[in-house]
Amino acid sequence: MKITQLLRPDLIKMEITSKDKTSAIRELAELMRNKKEVKDLDKFIHDVYEREQLGSTAVGDGIALPHARSEGINELIIAFGRSSSGLDFDALDAKPVNLIFLIGTPKDDVGTYLKTLAHLSRLLKKETIRNKLLSAGSPQEIIQTFKEVEG
């Protein structure tokens, strides 16, 4: 599944105001409130926090991919947020995180979820993409960045 099929302007926060990872996850999750893909937002947030306790989802290079398979989610959903100043996300490389993709999927949908996570991870390894996401001026530019690389 293409990221452009999942990202929508209403699920993009150009500047996160939170200063820590727990608050940032909640801030992005709030973008998902009352969306058809979400059955129980509080359950999903709880599941994301539980997943974070297993190990940080900050993968390095200023990127975090907090995620959870959850009974609170009806279908795959992604919210994106950016922090210009960077957040401490317990990253593997100990660097602050600037780009956060919060991913939720139904508990029983392992295949699509893993493919999407892997696809997004591959794209974000490219410094040019990360730089475009950091400099984008609008949600439409964020989406356009993915359109350019996904075709």
N, C-alpha and C positions, 0 to 999 in steps of 0.2 A: 504494500500500500504506500502511495506517495504521501509525503509530508504535506504537500499542497492540498491534498484531499481532506486533511485534518485541521490545518491551521485556518483560523478565521479571525477577522479583525476584532471581534468581540471577545476573543480568547487571548488577546495579546496586550500586555502591559508594557508600554515603552520605557517606563522608569519605576522600578519597584521602590517603595519607600521603606520597607523593612530593613533592619540592620543585622538580622541573624537568620539562620536557615529555617528554624521552626516558624517564625513569623512570615518569612518569604513563601514557604509552602502554603500556609494558610491564605496569604494575600493572593497568590495565584489560583488557589482552589476556589476562592470567592468568585472568580471570573466564571466558574463552572456552575454556580448556583442557578437553579431553575432552567438548566439546559436539558434537552430531551435525553441526552446520553447519561445523565446522572439521576440515579434513583434516591440515594441517601448520601448527601455531601459529607456529613459528619462521620459516617462510617468509612467513607473513602479517605478522608483526612487522617483518621485514626490508623487505617491500614498503611498509609504512606509513612506516618511516623514510626510505626512498627518496623516497616521495611528499612528505614534509616538506622534503626538500632542494630540491625544486622551488619551494617557497614555503610559508609558514606557512598552516596550516589554521585558525588563530585568526581569526575573522571580525569581531571587535569585540563590544562589549557584554558582555564576560566569557564569550564562547562560543568553544569550539574543536570542530571537526568532523574530527579526523584520520581518514583513510580510505584504502582501497586496494582496487583490483580485484586479486585474487590467486589463483594456482593452489592456495594453501593453504586456500581457502575453498570449501565445497560449496554453501552457500546463504546468502543475505543474513542478516547478524547485526549487532546493535548492543549495545554495552556502554555504560553511563552511569556517570560518576563526578562527584563534587562536591568542590571544594576551598574550604572556608570562607575560608581566608587568601588564596587566589588563587595562581596559578602564572605564571611568565614563559613565555609560549608564542610569543614573537615576534609578538604580535598586531598587526594593521594599525593599531589605534588606540593601541598601546603600553601598553594597560592589562592588568592581570593577568586570567587566565582562572579562572572559578569552575565553569563547567559544561562537561563534556567528553563528547562522544558519539563513541565509536570505532566506525567502520562498516567492515565487511568484506563483500565480495561476490565471487562467482566471476569470474574474469578475463573470461569471454565474456558476462557479463550486464550490459551497459551500461545498457539502458533502465530496468530496475527500480531500479538503483543511483542513476541520475541523478534519477529521479522522487522517490525517497525522500530524497535529499540536498536537493533543492529544497523538498520538502514540510516537512522538518524545519527548514530555514533560514527559511521563511516563518513557521512557528509561533513560532520563537524570536525573531523580530523584535519580538514583542509583549512589552512590559515586564511586563505582568501575569503572563504565563506564566513568564518568567524568575524573577520574584519568588516565585511559587508553588513553583518547582523549588528555589529557594534556601532556602525556609522549610519544605519538606516534612520530616516526621519519620520517614518510612519509605519503603521501596521501593514499597509499595502506594499511598502518597500521590503519589509520582512518576508512577506509571502512571495513577492517577485524574486527575491534572492533564491528561494527554493525552486521556483518555476524555472529559473535559468539553469540550474544544475540537474533538475529532474527531467527536463524536456517536456 
